[in-house]
Amino acid sequence: MRLGRRFGWLWAAYAVSALGTFLAFDAFSVIAVLALHAGPAQVALLAATGPAAGAVLAVPLGPWTEFRRKRPVMLTMDLVRCAALLSIPAAYALGGLGLGQLLVVSVAVAAADITFNAASGAFLKTLVPADLLLSANARLESTNWTALVLGPPLGGAAIGLFGPVTTVVANAVSFLLSALGIRAVGSGEPRPERTGTERLRAADLLDGWRHILTSPVLRPLFFNNLAANALIMVAMPPLAVLMLGPLGFAPWQYGLAFAVPCLGGLLGSRLARPLVARHGGRRVLRAAGTLRALWPVGLAFVRPGLPGLLLVMVLEFGVITCSGVYSPVYATRRLEYTPNDRVARTLSAWSISGKATTAALTALWGVLASLTGPRTAIALAGLLLLATPLLLLRESREATARPSPASAPPSPAGSPPNR
């Protein structure tokens, strides 16, 4: 199916920025360790505080984005990320780089990421016909997993050859190229209309969460997504400590254990559309969401040597393949059940909640791992994850009968959004 020239430019912009992002995967932590000789506590503070503070900063940006043309917002956020990242190699070259600057840049990039993603989701809904949304999301998802397969190994090699800030420069350039791609999409986007005052209202800040929590379709997806993503991610730091410490895996083996399974994401995203065509979106979401939850508990039983390495690869391949099927289907469903005049606020609320939840639980699991050991922390995350599919069972059949209209009138301040 042809998605059109304008989507082609958007896809190209997404692809180049995704590759740049994964080339610079965990770059701030690498710079903190290699260039600034930071300790574990400082690295953990940088990894958790930057995204969390960025999420807080992004709260007013959701409604700000909603009532503006999305393409200029996306261009602006790309340029903001480019400029913020370029300040790091500049300071490094001048001998003035410090942890404080890394933290400020991390906050700015996290806020710009959330705002860009909210704007791009709303823009995609106006750019692609409704019957092609799943195809578009599946293509973006497969591109993301391809970049994740290629980016970290290439980035690690680049750091080894050219120094710790190399991948940050590459990521900054990727955002500049993304901005050029988005500009090439062309104009013609209508200006969003809103009734009443143009001044930002308190109700606007909460309208995204209000729409999610009052929707019988989005609410279970939201809580399932928050819980599942966070519980998958919180096991990663204890697993890194376990594999690189007591189990004695080399760093390249650890990287390989997670790079190869990302091919499952590419496979899953290719399977999403034919599975939905055959079984329906609701069944696919429940099946993929359930299967995704079954694998991670096995990571608590990893042993040294080749068998342990293969076990991690198999388990991660299972998780990532199921996630590759699940993600484009749920992203499409989220757009289908959100009116056009609330997409940016809804996606912002979703991203902010996800980042904040994952940051808080990651910090909690770090304490838990230090008190009980990595295996116990990994096992507990896996056991709790097994309960997350129950959230998907709460979606009522009546609510899934038909999606929300493409646009609905803005709700008055303090009123729930119309559905």
Buried (B, 14 or more C-beta within 10 A) or exposed (E): EEBEEBBBBBBBBBBBBBBBBBBBBBBBBBBBBEBBEBEEEBBBBBBBBBBBBBBBBBBEBBBBBBBBBBBBBBBBBBBBBBBBBBBBBEBBEEEEBEBEBBBBBBBBBBBBBBBBBBBBBBBBBBBBEEEBBBBBBBBBBBBBBBBBBBBBBBBBEBBEEEBBBBBBBBBBBBBBBBBBBBBBBEEEBEEBEEEEEEEEBEBBBBBBBBBBBEBBBBBBBBBBBBBBBBBBBBBBBBBBBBBBEEBEBEEEBBBBBBBBBBBBBBBBBBBBBEBBEEEEBBEBBBBBBBBBBBBBBBBBEBEEEEEBBEBBBBBBBBBBBBBBBBBBBBBBBBBBBBBBBBBBBBBBBBBBBBBBBBBBBBBEBBEBBEEEBBBBBBBBBBEBBBEBBEBBEEBEEEBBEEBBEBEBEBBEEEEEBBB
